[in-house]
């Protein structure tokens, strides 16, 4: 009990640093929920990640200034500080909004998440990118990444061929390498046909900002049906189609979607109602969606990192992946026909 009294006294001392009249304090683990005359807030703390919190504050502050208000905002102290230091611990305050993660099984929430992404892209540019360390990272260059993974698939093919005895995983993986390799080459050809380098040059020049890790776990929905974006650790200058494409690529294999092109088209339509998508960008988008990262990474786990080939989870992942290969190809065909894209799959 003595420890709790000390903690309560300490938090009351911290709250005096802020411009508010406190009504109540509720402790939830290491977080304090504060009800005040200016609204609900939460006090959190860090001992070793001060710079990470500071960067998150700088980014959210920047986004609000750019007109993107769908973030959880920080509150500074009376004298303008971000942190209150007590016994080597750094305390900071943020808005407290009751939220939950976006439910991707609800297509309306998926559309809401895409609308949020499009608004983010439309309002945020990188004029102050150097201040916030938004840079283009060379390892994001897609032609290089695709070529590297395609070479790895051929390497995995040779490794399996040279085995004296093949396991169930080996056989299933080997039998599907060619199909996924051709889809990888198709994705690479799409980039070549899309003037990718020119588009990337323009994105760098205009400093287009991408979230970098946009999926349901970084989309929060409040009780009042307001959407909020979180998780800004991977923000960088890049092509906006990267954000949209990654979201769709992760969504399509889920049981509620199973590479349903009509749902993908609705997603693209929702995004396009806010930011126009050119035909060249549609090629980049399709390229981002169809490149077989999951299949490639399974191969890397087994044949480079030497994970147990008998682990049931890898067999399960592989079976789930190859069950979708025909659906993926139909998806590509529908996408190409709908948007009148001429694509090649030749190696």
N, C-alpha and C positions, 0 to 999 in steps of 0.2 A: 504493500500500500504506500509505503514511504516513497518508492521509486515513482509510482504513478502521480503522487502529489508533486514531486520534483518536476516531472515532465510537464504537468499541467501548468505549474508556475512558470516554467521555462517558456512554454508556448505563449502564455499571456504576456510575458516580457517581450517576446518577439513581435507579437501583434501590435504592441504600442508603437512600433516603428512605422506602422501603416496608417493612412488617412481613412479611418473607418471606426464606427461604433459597433463593437461585437455584441451579438445577441446570444450566440451559443457556440460551443466548441465540441465537436465529436471526433473521437479518435478511431481511425480505421487502420489497423496495423501501424506502419510507420508514417502514415499520412493523417493530417488533421483537416476536417471539414469545418469551415468557418461560415456561419450565417451572420451577416452584417447588414447595416443600413444601406450599403452600396451593392449588395448582392451576395451570392454564394461563391466561396473561394476554397482552395485547398492549399495547404502548406506541405511541401515536400522537402526532402533534404538529400544532400550528397556529401561525401567526404573526399572522394577521389575523382569525380567526374565533373568538376566545376566548369572546365572549358567546354565540355560537351553541352551542358545546360546553357552556358552563355551563348554558344553558337546557335542552339535551337531558339533561344530568345531573339537573337539578332535576325534569324531567318523569318520567324513569325512576325516580328516587328516590320521587317522589310515587305513581307507579303501584304500586310494590312495597309502600309503606305502606298503600295501599288494598286490598292483597290480590291484585293482578295481578302475578304473578311471571315472566311469559313475556317478559322483556326482557333485553337484554344489559346487565349491571350494571357500574358504574364502581367503581374501588377508590381510596380516599383514601390520602394519605401517613400516616406515623407521627404527624405533628402535625396531621392532619385537613385538609390542603389538597387541592384538586382538581388543581392544576397544580404542576409543577416547572419553573421558568424557567431556561433555559440559553442564553446569548448571544442574547437576544431571542426565543427560540423557547419556546413553552409545550408541555410534554409532559404527557400524561395516560394513565392506565391503565384498561383495560376487561377484562372476562372474554374469554378466547379460546375460542370454541366453533366447531368445524368445522360450517358450515352451507351450504346452497344455497337459492336462491329456490324458492318453491313452484312446482310444475309444474302449470299449469292444465289440461294435457291429461289429467292423472290426476284423475279425479273424486273419488277418495278424499282427495286432497290439497286439493281445493276444499272438500270437506265439513270437513276438518280446519281450514282457514282460516276457515270460517264459524263453527265451534265456538269458535275463538280469539276472533273478533270478538264473539260473543255473551257470552263470559266477560268480555271487556274491558268491554262495555256494562253487564253486571250488577254488576261490582265497582267501577267507577269513577264517582264523582259529583263535582260541582264545588264542594264546600263551601269549598275553598281556591282557587277559580278566580281570584280577583283576584291572589293571590300568584304564580300561574303564568301569568297573562295569558290565561286562557281566557275569551273573550268571544264573544257572538253578533255576527256581522258582517252588517250590513244588506244587503250585496250577495248574501247567501245566501237572501234572501227569495224563494221560488220563484214566487209569482204575478207578481211584478214581472219576474223573469227570463224566465219563459215568455211573458208578454205582449210583452216587448221583442223576443224572438227571433221570435215570430209576426209582429210588425210588420215585422221585417227581411225575412222571407220574402216578404211582399207587396211590399216595396221591391225585392227582387231580381227578382221577377216583372215589375214595371214596367220595370226597367232592361233586361231581356232583350227585352221587347215593343218597346221603343223602338230596339233595334239594327237597323241596316239589313241587316247580314249576321250570321247566327247560326253559331257554331262547333258542332262535335260536342258539346262540353261544354255549351254554352248550350242546345241542343235537349234533351239528356238531363236537364239540371237543370230546365229549364222544364216539361217534361212530367210531372215528379214533384213539383213544388212543392205542388200542391193536396192530394195525398195526405198529404204530410208536415205540411202546415199543419193539416189536419184532425186528425192525430194529436197535434199540439201543442195544439190547442184541446181535444181530448179529455183530455189531461193536465191542462190548466188547469181543466176542468170537474170532474175527479176531485178536485182540491184544494178546489174550492168545495163539493163534496158531502161532504168528509171532515172538516169543521170544522178545517181546517188552522190557522187563527189561534189557536183554542183549544188545539190540540195544541202549537203553538209556544210559547204563553204558559206552558203547563205545563212544557215542556222548559226554558224559561228559569228558571222558579220553582224547579224541582227540580235545575237545573243539570246537565242531561244532557250528558255529554262525548262528542264524536264524534272519530274519528281524522282525518277530513277528506280523506284520500288513500289509502284502503285498497284495495290490489290486490296481485297476486302479488309485485311487486317489493318490497313492504314486509312480506312474510311469509317468514320463514326457517325451514327445516326441518333439524334436526340429524341426525346418523347414528343417534342413539337414538330418532328419530321424535318429538322434542319440537318444538313450534312456538313461534316467537318473533316478536314484533311490533317493527317498526322504523319510522323515518321519521315523527317526531312534529311536524314543522314546521307542519302545518296543523290541529292540534288546536284545537277550538273548541266552544262550546256550540251545540247544534243538535238537530234531530230524529234519533233513532237510525236511522230508516228511510233517511236520506240515505246513511249508510255502506253499509248493506245493498243499497240500490237501485243505487248507483253501481257496486258490485262486480258485481252481476248484469247491469247494463246493458253493462258492458265485456266481460263473459264471453260473453253470449249470441250476439254476431255471430261468435265464433271458430269455426273449421271443425269442432271437436269438439262444438259445441253447436247452432249454427244455429237459435237461438230454440226450442230443445226445451223445451216447457213442463214435461214430466215431470221433467227435471233441475232446473228452477227450483223446482218444487214440493218436491223433495227438499231443496234448499238452504233453503227457507223452513221446512220441517219441522224441519230440524236446528237452525236458529236458534230456532224456536219451542219446542223442547224445553227451552231454557234461559230464554228471555224470551218471555212470551206476546205475540202480535201480535193486536191488536184489529182488527175489521172496518174501522174508520176508518183505522187505520194501514196496512192492506192497500191501501186506496185511495191513500194517500200513496206507498206503496211502488210500486204499479203506475205511478203518475204519474211517479215518479222514473226508473223503468226505461224507459218508452216515449217520453219526450220526445226528439225527434230532434236531439240536439245535434250529432252527427257531420255530418248533412246541412246543418244551419244553419252550422256552422263552415266547411264546404267553400265555401258561398256567400259567407261573409265573406272567406275567403282570396282568392277570385277577384274579387268585385264591390266589396269595400271596401278590401282591402289590395293589390289589383291584382297578385296573383301571375300568372305566365304561364299563360294559359288553354290553351296548347299543351303544357304540361309533362305528360308521360305519367303521372306519379305521381298527378296530380289526376284524370285520366280513369279511372285504375285504381281510385282510392279511390271515385269516384262510382259506377262500375260495380259494385263490391263492395257498396256501400251500397244501391243500388236493386235489386240481386238479392235482397235480404232483405226487401223491403217486404211481399210476400205472407206470408212466414213471420212477420213482425212482427205482421201483422193477425190471423193464426191464433192466435198467442201471446196476444194481447190477448183474443180471444174465449174461448180455453180458460181463461185466468186469471179472466176475469169470470164464466164459468159455474161453475168449480170453487169459487170463494169467494163466489158469489152476489152479485156486485156489479152494480149498475145504473149504467151509464155512458152518457154522451152525447158525441157527436162534432160536434154542430151548431156552426157558426161564429156 
